[in-house]
Amino acid sequence: MKKVLVFFFVFHSIIAICQDRIYYLEGTLGKSKIYMKIEVYKDNQETSLTATYFYQNSLKDIQLKGAKNDSYTFYFKPNDVITEKFYLKKDTKDQFQGLWYNSAGKQFPVQLQPIDFSNYKSNLDGRYADDKLNLVKCKFLEFKKQKTTSYKNKEFVWYSEKHCESDFFRLGNNFSDKNKAVINPILEKIHIENTLDQLNCTSSFEYSEGKGIEGNSTINFLNQNLLGFQISNAWDCGGAHPDFGSSSYLIDLNNGKNYEIDDILAFDKSVTTEKGSDFSSFSKYRSTFFAPKLLAVLNSVEYFVKPKDESDPCDYTNEEYWDFPSWNFTEQGIEFTPIFARVERSCEEPFLAPFEKLKKYKNPKFPYNLE
């Protein structure tokens, strides 16, 4: 997983070097308000264009391919059939004007100007803030209460978002006012990020229906200090390889801190988190101490056996599959899911390490008992 992330950032760094210009635009297509990002790349004297746009009343991305001659031409071409096309010209003030056509021959005027981002504020960070169109989308998100559930006699209120399939929860009325004031803004931010992922899940092959990411959120742990939950997703946003994965959280109800697995467990005094050190130190700790000791704990419960058939990829005795596992904090203990290559993802399943087996590895800095 980490190798994939490193490649992702290196790849995008290379793209950034070749990138000539990004235009963030807002305006009208006929009577409809739209927002658009135009990316211009130059490589060996050749210019290539891509664009993404969305309607204010939809917020779902539409990916366009482009070409530049005396004008900027963009088109959407699912299944090799052009369903819509833009012809735009840019003036010296970076304003774009032109026409939009659909496959039926209907046309509408298009007028676009640079976005004034002072009108779009949010608390996004990281990759969500990097794409400035997310700042725009945040302004128009609408969350609506759907249902109330109970976990360990505590109330959780679930919300959906108007423009796409995106459900998530907040703390309900029988949590303390302090807990709600600290935690609900964190939960709302997670819901916003999940919603942006859904709205951005699109391709040049088909129009987005706002449901390319199928998932669910489950609350797995709760006491007076900690809330543990997991978000599991399967996504198909175009391309040849749909995928799936999960993210787990263990949030301190008192201060909002989200504990990473290395904040919770320390298999050696050299323990470090990915955020707290350089990647080489983090990787060395994971491969040298984390993986073999975690495998030993799990093996004392599961009694893994190396597959006799060499073609069987599901070898849970291999330490390499346990250096960067996904994890899930539950009432019985911590579930760990090994990480396999994409072609072997069917081998990924969770295995429970009971708290009793993990107590001696509790990170001294983790302020709570494992129970």
Disulfide bonds with the S-S distance in Angstrom:
Cys201-Cys237 1.93
Cys314-Cys347 2.04
